[in-house]
Amino acid sequence: MSRFRFPEIPGSQITPESVWQSRRQWLRQAGLLAASAGAAALLPARAALASSEWGVRNPAFSVDADLTPEKSVTTYNNFYEFGTGKTDPSTRSGKFRIQPWQVAVEGEVLNPGVFDLDDLKRLAAMEERVYRLRCVEAWSMVIPWNGFPLEALIRKVQPTGNARYVEFVTDVQPDAMPGLATRIIDWPYVEALRLDEAMHPLTLLAFGVYGKALPVANGAPLRLVVPWKYGFKSGKSIVKIRFVEKQPVTSWVKIAPEEYGFYANVNPEVAHPRWSQATERQIGQGVFAPRVPTLMFNGYADQVASLYAGLDLRRNY
Ligand code: MTE
C-alpha cells in the first residue's frame, strides 16, 4: 500500500498556534466569531445571475466573502489522477474524455440503473450556489457551483432499508490521466458519505462552475460538493454510485487512517497530526492576504451539526 500523504504545508503559511489562539480570543470578545458562523447561509447573493441553462443563483446559499477568481478556481486544483501539482489538472488533462458519460447506480436501491449525463441533468432544476471549499491542506476558496442536491437522484433510485452509506467511484482513463502511473492511490479514487449526509440538502451534485460546464480540472462532467467537509470528500468525475450497508474503505482512509478520517468534517479544534486546522489561506486573495479563522463545519454548523449529535468528533475526525 502506498504511504503517500498530502504534502507538508510550508511553515511560512502556518500561523503559530499562539497567534491564532489570541486572534480567536479577540474575535470572540468582539462577538465576531459567532456572527460569522451563522452568516454563511444568510447573506444575500452579490453577483449577477447565471445563465438559465445553469440555473440562477439561489440567495439562500451564499457566503460572506468575495468569490475566488475564476482563474484560481480552475487552475489551482487537487485531482491526483493528473498529478500532484496544483496546475497538473488544468495542464495535463487535455486527453480526458467526457463524452459519452454514464453513471451506474447500484447496490441497495429499488431502482438501480445506468444514467447518461442528460438523464441525470433532467432529474432536477439546476441552480447556482456559492459554497466555501476548505481543503485539508488548510486553504480555501469561495466558489459558485451549478447543480442540484444529490437528494434528487437518491429519491429517484429509492434506497432499500439496508442502505446506510453511499459510495462514489470516480473515473480511470489510463491513457488520459498521467497521474495514475504513480500509484499514490489504489485507483480508482473512492469516497463515501453516510446516507443522511448524502441526503442533506447542502450536498450538491455539480455539473458546472461559474455558470459554465465544469472544466476537467474541477471534475467534469459531474462531481460532488459537500461544503461542510474537507475537499477530499468531494469526488470528481464520478462514474459509479453504490448504496451499501457497511462503511466503505475510502481512498484517503486506506492510505493514512490516522491522518484522514472517514467523516472529515471541517473542524478547527482537531488538528491534522502534522499541522493546525484552525486557520486557512484564501486562494486568489494575494500573497499578503491574512489567514482567516476556520469555522466549525466550514460555517455550516447551523445546518449540519445535528447530524453528529452524540458522535465524538475528536475520535470520528
Ligand atoms: N477527486 C478525484 N477523483 N481525485 C482527487 O485527487 N481530490 C480531492 C477532491 N476530489 C480529488 C478529488 C481534494 S483533496 C480536494 S481539496 C478537492 O477535490 C479539490 O477540488 P477543486 O480542485 O475543484 O478545488
Residues whose N, C-alpha, C, O or C-beta is under 5 A from the ligand:
A	BS01	MTE	V73 Y76 N77 N78 F79 Y80 E81 C135 T170 Y189 A217 N218 G231 F232 S234 G235 K236
